[in-house]
Every structure is written in C-alpha cells, then in structure tokens.
C-alpha cells in the first residue's frame, strides 16, 4: 500500500486488488479505515480474501458477509 496524500482528517493510500487500483482512507483521529462502495463490491465478489485483522478492520465482516 502506498501513501498518496493526507489532509487534516484523513491519510490517503492506494493499493491494488486483483490488478485493480483501490483507494483507502484512514481517519487520523480514530485510525478507522474506509473504502468506497465500488471497492467493497470488488472485495465481496472475490474468491479469496486475506486480511491480518486489527481494531480498524471492523469493515471486513460487512464486506464479506454476503459473499
């Protein structure tokens, strides 16, 4: 994951998922991670998704719940 910018509220990153760019935002105060809706669809449609866990990864359960 590569840092692409920041402002007073968020740090912005770019990563790739199945050769497709995915934009990630991290809240400066809480550390919470955000993806846009299109990126969540990509994750929920994949055959295999691996993540390392952590407090800021609460979004994962919702992203893969209906997969």
C-alpha positions, 0 to 999 in steps of 0.5 A: 500500500502506498501513501498518496496524500493526507489532509487534516482528517484523513491519510490517503493510500492506494493499493491494488486488488486483483490488478485493480487500483483501490483507494483507502482512507484512514481517519487520523483521529480514530485510525478507522479505515474506509473504502468506497462502495465500488471497492467493497463490491470488488472485495465481496465478489472475490474468491479469496480474501486475506486480511491480518485483522486489527481494531480498524478492520471492523469493515471486513465482516460487512464486506464479506458477509454476503459473499 
